[in-house]
């Protein structure tokens, strides 16, 4: 349950990873495919996460740039994404209020307005395969102490309830021994191992794709 995971981090004050650039190597099926990075900055309007991702998958060069703006309580207020593939260069955007979101996605002919799922108080904006929304997730859930949140996928304008696994996965080799884990079961299986003192993810894994992002430390 989400509440169990949040209680495990009860001794950690609500915070967000400090400003700076965090770099990750990406692997799929055990082979390096590229690099992801996020830069965290703060300003009068809140916290901004800027992502720059590049990969080579099955001979295709893929890249993405995205920005995610969070308000003072870490609720998302705006997302912009620019994605590049060999055949197209789509752009997506999400503009959010506390109770609704307007999404202009790759697979939506017109912008769509969506609301929170029942029994949720917050949105999270997560594009599968990208980093910005997942990077923010441990800090958001630690701050909100919510039992459920609404997950928005920008490219498709889909909204789904985020739920977590009830059991803790085996700690992978190389993950620091003090890291806590956020294990997402739906809408897609993802595990995030993160530093409890800073809430910075050290490893993010999507088992269905056999894909892993590993933080690179200088």
Backbone as ProteinMPNN parsed JSONL, in Angstrom:
{"seq_chain_A": "XXXXXXXXXXXXXXXXXXXXXXXXXXXXXXXXXXXXXXXXXXXXXXXXXXXXXXXXXXXXXXXXXXXXXXXXXXXXXXXXXXXXXXXXXXXXXXXXXXXXXXXXXXXXXXXXXXXXXXXXXXXXXXXXXXXXXXXXXXXXXXXXXXXXXXXXXXXXXXXXXXXXXXXXXXXXXXXXXXXXXXXXXXXXXXXXXXXXXXXXXXXXXXXXXXXXXXXXXX", "coords_chain_A": {"N_chain_A": [[0.838, -1.197, 0.0], [0.356, 2.302, -0.657], [0.341, 3.944, 1.607], [1.874, 2.504, 3.431], [4.441, 2.635, 2.367], [4.861, 5.372, 2.525], [4.836, 5.727, 5.289], [7.168, 4.467, 5.912], [9.025, 6.336, 5.339], [8.631, 8.235, 7.254], [10.257, 9.615, 8.997], [11.568, 11.455, 7.499], [11.817, 14.779, 6.542], [9.524, 16.735, 4.598], [10.667, 17.563, 1.445], [12.581, 18.617, -1.45], [14.65, 17.41, -4.071], [17.76, 19.153, -4.112], [18.646, 22.182, -5.97], [20.342, 21.699, -9.071], [22.112, 19.563, -11.429], [21.24, 16.325, -12.365], [22.424, 13.257, -13.381], [21.877, 10.367, -15.424], [22.489, 7.033, -16.493], [21.229, 4.984, -19.098], [19.89, 1.759, -19.565], [18.945, -1.121, -21.45], [17.802, -4.369, -21.508], [20.224, -5.024, -20.412], [22.092, -3.654, -21.908], [23.787, -0.632, -22.634], [21.963, 2.231, -23.606], [21.817, 4.956, -23.735], [21.627, 8.327, -22.379], [20.156, 10.102, -19.717], [19.101, 13.183, -18.236], [18.312, 15.469, -15.584], [17.668, 18.813, -14.679], [17.356, 20.737, -11.837], [15.745, 23.612, -10.728], [14.874, 26.566, -8.853], [12.363, 29.08, -8.377], [10.326, 32.084, -8.284], [7.845, 31.119, -9.037], [7.869, 28.48, -8.349], [9.209, 25.149, -8.396], [11.293, 23.984, -10.978], [11.794, 21.371, -13.288], [13.965, 20.354, -15.681], [14.352, 18.309, -18.399], [16.61, 16.315, -20.348], [17.007, 13.979, -22.706], [18.542, 11.241, -24.389], [18.738, 8.581, -26.681], [19.597, 5.43, -28.222], [17.81, 3.113, -29.762], [17.257, -0.028, -30.978], [18.562, 0.715, -33.309], [17.43, 3.154, -33.847], [17.546, 6.649, -33.429], [16.607, 8.465, -30.701], [15.244, 11.208, -28.92], [14.492, 13.581, -26.309], [13.187, 16.553, -24.893], [12.032, 18.076, -21.988], [10.003, 19.971, -19.749], [8.968, 20.399, -16.426], [6.902, 22.021, -14.271], [6.491, 22.755, -10.888], [4.307, 23.656, -8.241], [4.301, 25.491, -5.053], [3.558, 23.477, -3.231], [4.451, 21.255, -4.456], [2.68, 20.31, -6.342], [1.995, 19.62, -9.772], [2.018, 22.201, -12.217], [2.478, 22.878, -14.846], [3.478, 21.281, -17.881], [5.714, 20.721, -20.502], [6.645, 19.08, -23.447], [9.01, 18.047, -25.873], [9.558, 15.887, -28.389], [11.672, 13.697, -30.264], [11.937, 11.648, -33.045], [13.039, 9.362, -35.678], [11.07, 9.827, -37.626], [9.233, 11.785, -36.86], [8.499, 14.829, -35.003], [7.024, 15.42, -32.434], [5.141, 17.599, -30.194], [4.029, 18.133, -26.856], [1.747, 19.197, -24.27], [0.745, 20.103, -20.948], [-1.454, 21.788, -18.898], [-2.217, 22.668, -15.625], [-4.639, 22.871, -12.965], [-5.602, 22.823, -9.468], [-7.705, 20.935, -9.624], [-8.221, 20.142, -12.241], [-7.024, 19.422, -15.588], [-5.603, 20.502, -18.662], [-4.865, 18.978, -21.618], [-2.747, 18.685, -24.347], [-1.964, 16.42, -26.528], [0.136, 14.009, -28.313], [-1.492, 12.134, -29.555], [-3.991, 13.264, -29.584], [-6.534, 14.999, -31.152], [-7.608, 17.478, -30.524], [-7.104, 19.765, -27.78], [-7.678, 18.344, -24.563], [-9.719, 18.366, -21.665], [-9.324, 17.149, -18.456], [-10.233, 15.595, -15.34], [-9.527, 15.1, -11.807], [-9.151, 11.723, -10.697], [-11.604, 9.756, -8.894], [-11.454, 9.958, -5.32], [-8.905, 11.058, -5.153], [-6.479, 13.69, -4.649], [-4.463, 15.008, -5.9], [-2.627, 15.577, -8.953], [-0.165, 13.75, -10.866], [2.347, 14.1, -13.343], [3.45, 12.111, -15.779], [5.405, 10.875, -18.291], [5.668, 7.895, -19.89], [8.788, 6.269, -20.162], [10.254, 8.573, -20.0], [11.921, 10.895, -17.734], [11.41, 13.13, -15.992], [8.884, 13.352, -14.531], [8.903, 10.989, -12.98], [11.211, 11.399, -11.501], [10.397, 13.422, -9.772], [8.498, 12.145, -8.232], [8.986, 10.604, -5.701], [9.453, 12.749, -3.849], [7.07, 14.217, -4.091], [5.056, 12.388, -3.173], [5.978, 11.92, -0.615], [5.593, 14.422, 0.487], [2.812, 14.923, 0.237], [1.45, 12.762, 1.443], [-0.646, 11.221, 0.467], [-3.143, 8.689, -0.17], [-3.714, 7.901, -2.707], [-3.131, 8.969, -6.088], [-3.666, 10.869, -9.13], [-2.545, 9.89, -12.229], [-1.303, 11.402, -15.079], [-0.761, 10.878, -18.491], [1.018, 12.619, -20.77], [1.261, 12.364, -23.669], [-0.953, 10.908, -24.542], [-3.119, 11.888, -23.175], [-4.318, 10.373, -21.243], [-5.774, 9.528, -18.088], [-5.101, 7.905, -15.09], [-5.35, 5.941, -12.105], [-2.726, 5.96, -9.791], [-1.266, 3.24, -8.27], [0.332, 1.24, -5.761], [2.698, -1.468, -5.21], [2.26, -4.113, -2.84], [4.324, -5.513, -1.697], [7.852, -5.345, -0.97], [10.374, -4.98, -3.392], [13.287, -6.988, -4.249], [16.391, -5.669, -3.275], [18.376, -4.175, -5.711], [21.697, -4.926, -6.906], [24.218, -2.564, -6.203], [22.534, -0.481, -5.464], [22.356, 1.967, -2.962], [22.623, 1.025, 0.52], [20.927, 2.295, 2.348], [18.835, 3.319, 0.929], [15.38, 4.023, 0.256], [12.38, 2.542, -1.165], [10.064, 3.125, -3.761], [7.49, 1.486, -5.051], [5.729, 1.057, -7.832], [2.719, -0.245, -9.001], [0.518, 0.003, -10.764], [-0.365, 2.577, -13.132], [1.577, 1.351, -14.687], [4.249, -0.905, -14.158], [6.807, 0.148, -12.086], [9.824, 0.667, -10.357], [11.317, 2.714, -7.938], [14.219, 3.518, -6.446], [15.428, 5.496, -3.881], [17.281, 8.163, -2.321], [16.808, 8.675, 1.058], [17.427, 11.0, 2.452], [17.62, 13.136, 0.678], [15.732, 12.65, -1.25], [16.372, 12.095, -3.85], [16.2, 10.122, -6.723], [18.01, 7.086, -7.087], [17.965, 4.813, -8.612], [15.861, 3.858, -11.27], [13.543, 1.621, -12.461], [11.93, -0.19, -15.065], [10.404, -3.017, -15.212], [8.903, -4.418, -17.197], [9.926, -3.579, -19.595], [12.481, -4.23, -19.299], [14.214, -2.19, -18.585], [16.455, 0.219, -17.22], [17.299, 3.057, -15.337], [20.143, 4.524, -14.041], [21.601, 6.41, -11.527], [24.312, 8.611, -12.053], [27.151, 9.368, -10.312], [29.393, 11.987, -9.544]], "CA_chain_A": [[0.0, 0.0, 0.0], [1.084, 3.564, -0.693], [0.499, 4.453, 2.965], [2.973, 1.78, 4.082], [5.698, 3.19, 1.864], [5.015, 6.712, 3.067], [5.182, 5.616, 6.694], [8.571, 4.056, 6.01], [9.84, 7.549, 5.24], [8.005, 9.216, 8.135], [11.259, 10.42, 9.678], [12.198, 12.369, 6.552], [11.029, 15.978, 6.337], [9.136, 16.986, 3.225], [11.673, 18.379, 0.781], [12.741, 18.285, -2.856], [16.079, 17.398, -4.416], [18.273, 20.517, -4.225], [18.982, 22.621, -7.324], [21.528, 21.094, -9.661], [21.879, 18.639, -12.53], [21.351, 14.918, -11.979], [22.632, 12.513, -14.617], [21.551, 8.95, -15.351], [22.738, 6.195, -17.657], [20.067, 4.164, -19.416], [20.205, 0.435, -20.102], [17.817, -1.983, -21.799], [18.299, -5.739, -21.677], [21.613, -5.066, -19.979], [22.956, -2.91, -22.813], [23.634, 0.81, -22.538], [21.27, 2.788, -24.768], [21.877, 6.404, -23.794], [21.78, 9.106, -21.157], [19.057, 10.979, -19.31], [19.501, 14.106, -17.183], [17.338, 16.481, -15.17], [18.208, 19.959, -13.962], [16.376, 21.28, -10.898], [15.944, 25.017, -10.383], [13.759, 27.128, -8.101], [12.079, 30.482, -8.653], [9.145, 32.628, -7.621], [6.658, 30.331, -9.379], [7.988, 27.126, -7.837], [10.368, 24.335, -8.763], [11.266, 23.532, -12.371], [12.629, 20.231, -13.655], [14.214, 20.337, -17.12], [14.893, 17.003, -18.784], [17.259, 16.156, -21.645], [17.214, 12.538, -22.826], [18.992, 10.778, -25.696], [18.884, 7.129, -26.685], [19.634, 4.688, -29.474], [17.044, 1.895, -29.501], [17.056, -0.818, -32.191], [19.085, 1.468, -34.439], [16.743, 4.436, -33.987], [17.975, 7.712, -32.537], [15.465, 9.082, -30.043], [15.614, 12.209, -27.923], [13.361, 14.332, -25.756], [13.389, 17.632, -23.932], [10.782, 18.308, -21.292], [10.07, 20.79, -18.537], [7.861, 20.169, -15.5], [6.872, 23.079, -13.258], [5.764, 22.366, -9.684], [3.963, 24.742, -7.354], [4.933, 25.442, -3.725], [3.282, 22.21, -2.538], [4.961, 20.253, -5.399], [1.69, 19.93, -7.345], [2.393, 20.082, -11.107], [1.213, 23.285, -12.792], [2.666, 22.915, -16.303], [4.436, 20.356, -18.488], [5.939, 20.836, -21.94], [7.566, 18.075, -23.95], [9.353, 18.029, -27.295], [10.109, 14.56, -28.612], [12.254, 13.576, -31.598], [12.158, 10.307, -33.57], [13.459, 9.492, -37.071], [9.992, 10.168, -38.552], [8.394, 12.901, -36.434], [8.967, 15.651, -33.894], [5.807, 15.913, -31.787], [5.193, 18.368, -28.963], [2.883, 17.913, -25.987], [1.699, 20.135, -23.15], [-0.291, 19.923, -19.933], [-1.623, 22.915, -17.985], [-2.991, 22.088, -14.539], [-5.14, 23.55, -11.771], [-5.708, 21.785, -8.437], [-8.751, 19.94, -9.846], [-8.376, 19.767, -13.644], [-5.835, 19.579, -16.436], [-5.831, 20.591, -20.099], [-3.785, 18.202, -22.216], [-2.606, 18.646, -25.801], [-1.043, 15.302, -26.679], [0.504, 13.538, -29.65], [-2.579, 11.335, -30.116], [-5.263, 13.946, -29.37], [-6.739, 15.971, -32.217], [-7.867, 18.754, -29.875], [-6.814, 19.717, -26.342], [-8.7, 17.708, -23.754], [-9.716, 18.694, -20.251], [-9.572, 15.969, -17.632], [-10.311, 15.888, -13.921], [-8.951, 14.13, -10.88], [-9.876, 10.486, -10.471], [-12.246, 9.723, -7.578], [-10.65, 9.661, -4.125], [-7.546, 11.599, -5.256], [-6.389, 15.143, -4.423], [-3.338, 15.562, -6.651], [-2.144, 14.999, -10.202], [1.251, 13.649, -11.215], [2.493, 14.1, -14.806], [4.527, 11.157, -16.056], [5.46, 10.338, -19.651], [6.428, 6.643, -19.854], [10.057, 6.306, -20.875], [10.985, 9.783, -19.664], [12.419, 10.912, -16.356], [11.073, 14.262, -15.133], [7.801, 13.059, -13.596], [9.328, 9.953, -12.038], [12.199, 12.013, -10.617], [9.686, 14.205, -8.756], [7.473, 11.369, -7.53], [9.232, 10.345, -4.267], [9.27, 13.969, -3.064], [5.654, 14.563, -4.077], [4.293, 11.498, -2.311], [6.431, 12.157, 0.752], [5.004, 15.681, 0.951], [1.352, 14.899, 0.28], [0.93, 11.68, 2.284], [-1.907, 10.773, -0.123], [-3.293, 7.251, -0.371], [-3.817, 7.68, -4.147], [-2.984, 10.168, -6.915], [-4.068, 10.695, -10.531], [-1.405, 9.893, -13.165], [-1.593, 11.87, -16.437], [0.224, 10.62, -19.539], [0.831, 13.746, -21.696], [1.14, 12.04, -25.092], [-2.256, 10.321, -24.851], [-4.149, 12.536, -22.344], [-4.95, 9.389, -20.364], [-5.648, 9.679, -16.643], [-5.257, 6.63, -14.407], [-4.951, 5.995, -10.705], [-1.451, 5.351, -9.451], [-1.306, 2.363, -7.103], [1.649, 0.686, -5.471], [2.77, -2.878, -4.845], [2.201, -4.324, -1.396], [5.566, -6.129, -1.231], [9.055, -4.632, -1.355], [11.208, -5.791, -4.282], [14.659, -7.271, -3.834], [17.271, -4.525, -3.532], [19.351, -4.508, -6.756], [23.113, -4.671, -6.636], [24.631, -1.204, -6.498], [21.663, 0.503, -4.824], [22.854, 2.22, -1.603], [21.901, 0.219, 1.512], [19.929, 3.073, 3.084], [17.786, 3.812, 0.04], [14.009, 3.542, 0.333], [11.854, 2.182, -2.476], [8.69, 3.381, -4.159], [7.199, 0.423, -6.011], [4.457, 1.345, -8.492], [2.139, -1.423, -9.642], [-0.332, 0.478, -11.851], [-0.767, 1.981, -14.405], [2.667, 0.547, -15.232], [5.155, -1.315, -13.084], [8.052, 0.913, -12.0], [10.405, 0.763, -9.018], [12.199, 3.868, -7.764], [15.033, 3.498, -5.238], [15.806, 6.888, -3.698], [18.0, 8.573, -1.112], [15.804, 9.244, 1.963], [17.815, 12.313, 2.975], [17.444, 14.156, -0.358], [14.653, 12.195, -2.129], [16.877, 11.946, -5.213], [16.222, 8.733, -7.18], [19.289, 6.488, -7.463], [17.701, 3.86, -9.696], [14.475, 3.736, -11.711], [13.492, 0.435, -13.32], [10.654, -0.613, -15.641], [10.662, -4.434, -15.493], [8.262, -4.919, -18.415], [10.801, -3.231, -20.713], [13.847, -4.574, -18.885], [14.926, -0.923, -18.726], [16.922, 0.739, -15.937], [18.054, 4.3, -15.265], [21.005, 4.493, -12.881], [22.205, 7.715, -11.285], [25.758, 8.685, -12.188], [27.695, 10.291, -9.321], [30.723, 12.495, -9.92]], "C_chain_A": [[0.873, 1.248, 0.0], [1.333, 4.09, 0.708], [1.66, 3.793, 3.682], [4.313, 2.357, 3.657], [5.93, 4.581, 2.437], [5.4, 6.677, 4.533], [6.641, 5.222, 6.871], [9.498, 5.255, 5.969], [9.359, 8.63, 6.198], [9.017, 10.117, 8.814], [11.915, 11.449, 8.792], [11.305, 13.578, 6.361], [10.705, 16.161, 4.867], [10.124, 17.954, 2.595], [11.658, 18.037, -0.692], [14.229, 18.239, -3.134], [16.596, 18.811, -4.655], [18.603, 20.883, -5.666], [20.303, 22.019, -7.797], [21.135, 20.182, -10.8], [22.172, 17.221, -12.08], [21.381, 14.088, -13.258], [22.431, 11.014, -14.389], [21.988, 8.254, -16.632], [21.536, 5.28, -17.845], [20.523, 2.842, -20.024], [18.91, -0.301, -20.4], [18.37, -3.352, -22.136], [19.79, -5.829, -21.375], [22.575, -4.295, -20.845], [22.699, -1.413, -22.665], [22.973, 1.361, -23.794], [21.339, 4.31, -24.813], [21.979, 7.054, -22.432], [20.568, 10.003, -20.955], [19.621, 11.956, -18.279], [18.327, 15.009, -16.83], [18.087, 17.575, -14.428], [17.09, 20.566, -13.123], [16.738, 22.73, -10.609], [14.706, 25.516, -9.644], [13.607, 28.606, -8.432], [10.811, 30.901, -7.952], [7.903, 31.776, -7.872], [6.733, 28.89, -8.891], [9.275, 26.454, -8.272], [10.223, 23.857, -10.192], [12.246, 22.39, -12.559], [12.749, 20.227, -15.176], [14.945, 19.055, -17.481], [15.507, 17.059, -20.176], [17.644, 14.688, -21.765], [17.598, 12.177, -24.254], [19.228, 9.279, -25.645], [19.002, 6.608, -28.104], [18.994, 3.333, -29.198], [16.763, 1.202, -30.823], [17.46, -0.022, -33.437], [18.429, 2.814, -34.663], [17.278, 5.436, -32.97], [16.745, 8.449, -32.006], [15.965, 10.119, -29.05], [14.367, 12.938, -27.445], [13.887, 15.447, -24.868], [12.037, 17.911, -23.301], [11.022, 19.212, -20.098], [8.802, 20.551, -17.731], [7.96, 21.219, -14.407], [5.98, 22.64, -12.11], [5.497, 23.593, -8.832], [4.599, 24.584, -5.985], [4.693, 24.143, -2.96], [3.689, 21.006, -3.382], [3.892, 19.715, -6.352], [2.13, 20.429, -8.72], [1.454, 21.17, -11.598], [1.357, 23.366, -14.309], [3.723, 21.903, -16.721], [4.508, 20.667, -19.972], [6.956, 19.791, -22.366], [7.761, 18.192, -25.444], [10.139, 16.758, -27.564], [10.589, 14.433, -30.063], [12.5, 12.098, -31.926], [12.61, 10.447, -35.021], [12.359, 9.994, -38.004], [9.146, 11.358, -38.122], [8.996, 13.612, -35.226], [7.763, 16.241, -33.146], [6.107, 16.725, -30.526], [3.923, 18.106, -28.17], [2.914, 18.957, -24.869], [0.561, 19.762, -22.214], [-0.293, 21.18, -19.064], [-2.609, 22.492, -16.907], [-3.455, 23.121, -13.531], [-5.215, 22.471, -10.689], [-6.707, 20.679, -8.753], [-8.912, 19.502, -11.299], [-7.08, 20.005, -14.399], [-6.273, 19.648, -17.889], [-4.62, 20.005, -20.794], [-3.857, 18.301, -23.73], [-1.538, 17.608, -26.099], [-0.793, 14.933, -28.124], [-0.683, 12.857, -30.324], [-3.952, 11.954, -29.856], [-5.425, 15.041, -30.417], [-6.942, 17.369, -31.664], [-7.465, 18.642, -28.401], [-7.991, 19.14, -25.567], [-8.568, 18.153, -22.303], [-10.114, 17.455, -19.473], [-9.573, 16.392, -16.167], [-9.608, 14.836, -13.09], [-9.798, 12.865, -10.844], [-10.529, 10.522, -9.09], [-11.248, 9.362, -6.474], [-9.185, 10.08, -4.274], [-7.598, 13.115, -5.107], [-5.329, 15.809, -5.281], [-3.14, 14.819, -7.972], [-0.64, 14.738, -10.098], [1.314, 13.52, -12.732], [3.7, 13.248, -15.148], [4.385, 10.637, -17.478], [6.278, 9.059, -19.61], [7.684, 6.725, -20.723], [10.875, 7.541, -20.601], [11.147, 9.901, -18.155], [11.774, 11.957, -15.46], [10.005, 13.932, -14.096], [8.155, 12.012, -12.576], [10.353, 10.495, -11.051], [11.511, 12.743, -9.475], [8.835, 13.36, -7.83], [7.779, 11.069, -6.056], [9.008, 11.575, -3.393], [7.797, 14.349, -2.98], [4.879, 13.691, -3.098], [4.702, 11.645, -0.853], [5.776, 13.409, 1.326], [3.499, 15.561, 1.162], [0.769, 13.886, 1.256], [-0.442, 11.2, 1.787], [-1.933, 9.251, -0.248], [-3.427, 6.9, -1.843], [-3.63, 9.01, -4.849], [-3.414, 9.836, -8.336], [-2.863, 10.901, -11.442], [-1.901, 10.351, -14.531], [-0.434, 11.49, -17.346], [0.061, 11.697, -20.611], [0.557, 13.342, -23.141], [-0.253, 11.57, -25.47], [-3.414, 10.988, -24.128], [-4.892, 11.534, -21.476], [-4.743, 9.767, -18.906], [-5.966, 8.337, -16.008], [-4.829, 6.804, -12.957], [-3.627, 5.29, -10.511], [-1.653, 4.499, -8.206], [0.042, 1.682, -6.954], [1.56, -0.785, -5.094], [2.816, -3.023, -3.341], [3.498, -4.908, -0.845], [6.76, -5.339, -1.75], [9.913, -5.511, -2.255], [12.591, -6.023, -3.688], [15.537, -6.083, -4.212], [18.315, -4.906, -4.599], [20.777, -4.234, -6.296], [23.441, -3.241, -7.033], [23.745, -0.134, -5.916], [22.153, 0.722, -3.396], [22.002, 1.523, -0.542], [20.828, 0.98, 2.275], [18.784, 3.582, 2.217], [16.433, 3.204, 0.396], [13.513, 3.266, -1.076], [10.403, 2.622, -2.594], [8.393, 2.405, -5.286], [5.8, 0.635, -6.58], [3.982, 0.086, -9.22], [1.306, -1.057, -10.861], [-0.249, 2.004, -11.908], [0.336, 1.225, -15.126], [3.647, 0.252, -14.109], [6.473, -0.549, -13.174], [8.537, 0.844, -10.557], [11.4, 1.915, -8.993], [12.907, 3.714, -6.425], [15.611, 4.896, -5.06], [16.463, 7.129, -2.345], [17.001, 9.221, -0.15], [16.159, 10.619, 2.501], [17.592, 13.442, 1.973], [16.256, 13.884, -1.27], [15.066, 12.156, -3.594], [16.849, 10.469, -5.611], [17.641, 8.289, -7.554], [19.129, 5.469, -8.581], [16.211, 3.832, -9.981], [14.422, 2.593, -12.713], [12.063, 0.176, -13.781], [10.813, -2.069, -16.061], [10.067, -4.927, -16.803], [9.101, -4.63, -19.651], [12.247, -3.626, -20.458], [14.755, -3.358, -19.025], [15.262, -0.364, -17.351], [17.637, 2.068, -16.156], [18.836, 4.302, -13.968], [21.7, 5.833, -12.727], [23.72, 7.631, -11.381], [26.279, 9.748, -11.219], [29.09, 10.709, -9.72], [31.709, 12.151, -8.824]], "O_chain_A": [[1.966, 1.266, 0.566], [2.406, 4.625, 0.987], [2.359, 4.443, 4.459], [5.21, 2.544, 4.48], [7.055, 4.933, 2.792], [6.2, 7.497, 4.984], [7.277, 5.595, 7.857], [10.612, 5.211, 6.49], [9.639, 9.811, 5.991], [8.699, 11.251, 9.173], [12.733, 12.239, 9.262], [10.127, 13.415, 6.043], [11.493, 15.798, 3.994], [10.388, 19.027, 3.136], [10.82, 17.256, -1.142], [14.997, 18.958, -2.496], [15.935, 19.596, -5.336], [18.817, 20.0, -6.496], [21.247, 21.857, -7.023], [19.951, 20.043, -11.107], [23.217, 16.946, -11.49], [20.494, 14.193, -14.106], [22.758, 10.47, -13.334], [21.872, 8.812, -17.723], [20.906, 4.855, -16.877], [21.412, 2.802, -20.874], [17.909, -0.134, -19.704], [19.289, -3.484, -22.944], [20.52, -6.603, -21.995], [23.771, -4.274, -20.556], [21.552, -0.975, -22.582], [23.36, 1.015, -24.91], [20.962, 4.908, -25.821], [22.366, 6.418, -21.452], [20.034, 10.582, -21.901], [20.525, 11.598, -17.524], [17.462, 15.28, -17.663], [19.009, 17.31, -13.656], [16.012, 20.872, -13.633], [17.884, 23.044, -10.287], [13.62, 24.957, -9.792], [14.583, 29.296, -8.727], [10.279, 30.165, -7.122], [7.01, 31.713, -7.027], [5.755, 28.152, -9.007], [10.296, 27.108, -8.489], [9.16, 23.379, -10.586], [13.373, 22.426, -12.065], [11.746, 20.11, -15.879], [16.01, 18.754, -16.944], [15.007, 17.748, -21.065], [18.498, 14.202, -21.023], [17.056, 12.73, -25.211], [19.832, 8.763, -24.704], [18.57, 7.252, -29.06], [19.563, 2.503, -28.487], [16.108, 1.771, -31.697], [16.795, -0.077, -34.472], [18.822, 3.549, -35.569], [17.443, 5.111, -31.794], [15.948, 8.985, -32.776], [16.999, 9.924, -28.412], [13.324, 12.911, -28.098], [14.9, 15.297, -24.185], [11.02, 17.975, -23.991], [12.104, 19.218, -19.512], [7.702, 20.506, -18.281], [8.966, 21.304, -13.703], [4.848, 22.206, -12.325], [6.352, 24.47, -8.71], [5.361, 23.642, -5.766], [5.518, 23.745, -2.137], [3.324, 19.872, -3.072], [4.154, 18.768, -7.094], [2.599, 21.562, -8.828], [0.239, 21.078, -11.419], [0.461, 23.867, -14.988], [4.719, 21.69, -16.029], [3.481, 20.854, -20.624], [7.999, 19.63, -21.731], [6.809, 18.407, -26.193], [11.238, 16.568, -27.042], [9.983, 14.996, -30.975], [13.181, 11.391, -31.183], [12.572, 11.554, -35.558], [12.663, 10.533, -39.068], [8.403, 11.899, -38.941], [9.865, 13.086, -34.532], [7.52, 17.445, -33.226], [7.149, 16.574, -29.888], [2.859, 17.884, -28.749], [3.962, 19.525, -24.561], [-0.446, 19.187, -22.626], [0.751, 21.587, -18.555], [-3.702, 22.015, -17.212], [-2.771, 24.111, -13.27], [-4.917, 21.31, -10.969], [-6.583, 19.581, -8.211], [-9.672, 18.573, -11.57], [-6.171, 20.685, -13.924], [-7.195, 18.946, -18.304], [-3.494, 20.46, -20.597], [-4.9, 18.035, -24.328], [-0.346, 17.874, -25.945], [-1.419, 15.468, -29.039], [-0.864, 12.987, -31.535], [-4.965, 11.256, -29.9], [-4.562, 15.907, -30.557], [-6.496, 18.345, -32.267], [-7.482, 17.549, -27.836], [-9.15, 19.413, -25.878], [-7.464, 18.298, -21.778], [-11.106, 16.797, -19.785], [-8.991, 17.413, -15.801], [-9.154, 13.814, -13.604], [-11.023, 12.93, -10.949], [-10.061, 11.241, -8.207], [-10.328, 8.569, -6.677], [-8.315, 9.528, -3.601], [-8.614, 13.746, -5.397], [-5.291, 17.035, -5.383], [-3.434, 13.63, -8.1], [0.069, 15.409, -9.347], [0.439, 12.905, -13.341], [4.836, 13.613, -14.846], [3.372, 10.033, -17.83], [7.474, 9.114, -19.323], [7.643, 7.188, -21.863], [12.063, 7.579, -20.923], [10.587, 9.112, -17.394], [11.601, 11.705, -14.268], [10.193, 14.199, -12.909], [7.755, 12.121, -11.416], [10.364, 10.093, -9.888], [11.977, 12.697, -8.337], [8.482, 13.812, -6.74], [6.899, 11.264, -5.218], [8.435, 11.463, -2.31], [7.322, 14.759, -1.921], [4.121, 14.208, -2.278], [3.871, 11.511, 0.044], [5.443, 13.454, 2.51], [2.973, 16.047, 2.162], [-0.29, 14.123, 1.836], [-1.297, 10.819, 2.587], [-0.896, 8.608, -0.408], [-3.274, 5.736, -2.212], [-3.931, 10.062, -4.285], [-3.515, 8.666, -8.705], [-2.238, 11.961, -11.427], [-2.822, 9.752, -15.085], [0.727, 11.742, -17.025], [-0.952, 11.695, -21.31], [-0.312, 13.936, -23.78], [-0.698, 11.803, -26.594], [-4.573, 10.696, -24.423], [-5.997, 11.823, -21.016], [-3.682, 10.262, -18.527], [-6.97, 7.705, -16.337], [-4.049, 7.697, -12.626], [-3.42, 4.176, -10.993], [-2.159, 4.987, -7.196], [0.8, 1.566, -7.917], [0.501, -1.285, -4.713], [3.347, -2.16, -2.643], [3.75, -4.81, 0.356], [6.701, -4.739, -2.823], [10.16, -6.671, -1.925], [13.006, -5.342, -2.75], [15.445, -5.556, -5.321], [19.061, -5.866, -4.405], [21.017, -3.415, -5.409], [22.997, -2.762, -8.077], [24.15, 1.028, -5.869], [22.351, -0.255, -2.674], [20.783, 1.438, -0.691], [19.902, 0.363, 2.801], [17.858, 4.213, 2.726], [16.339, 2.039, 0.783], [14.124, 3.687, -2.058], [9.621, 2.505, -1.65], [8.987, 2.495, -6.36], [4.805, 0.418, -5.889], [4.738, -0.555, -9.951], [1.379, -1.735, -11.886], [-0.085, 2.658, -10.878], [0.055, 0.518, -16.094], [3.845, 1.074, -13.215], [7.162, -0.587, -14.193], [7.733, 0.955, -9.631], [12.216, 2.072, -9.901], [12.264, 3.772, -5.377], [16.22, 5.433, -5.985], [16.234, 6.407, -1.374], [16.394, 10.232, -0.506], [15.276, 11.341, 2.964], [17.396, 14.589, 2.374], [15.812, 14.779, -1.989], [14.214, 12.181, -4.482], [17.421, 9.64, -4.904], [18.373, 9.005, -8.237], [20.032, 5.278, -9.396], [15.394, 3.788, -9.062], [15.161, 2.589, -13.697], [11.112, 0.299, -13.009], [11.307, -2.338, -17.156], [10.666, -5.776, -17.463], [9.007, -5.347, -20.647], [13.126, -3.389, -21.287], [15.885, -3.451, -19.503], [14.458, -0.456, -16.423], [18.476, 2.192, -17.049], [18.259, 4.101, -12.899], [22.313, 6.337, -13.668], [24.337, 6.702, -10.86], [25.882, 10.91, -11.306], [29.885, 9.889, -10.18], [32.89, 12.483, -8.93]]}, "name": "protein", "num_of_chains": 1, "seq": "XXXXXXXXXXXXXXXXXXXXXXXXXXXXXXXXXXXXXXXXXXXXXXXXXXXXXXXXXXXXXXXXXXXXXXXXXXXXXXXXXXXXXXXXXXXXXXXXXXXXXXXXXXXXXXXXXXXXXXXXXXXXXXXXXXXXXXXXXXXXXXXXXXXXXXXXXXXXXXXXXXXXXXXXXXXXXXXXXXXXXXXXXXXXXXXXXXXXXXXXXXXXXXXXXXXXXXXXXX"}
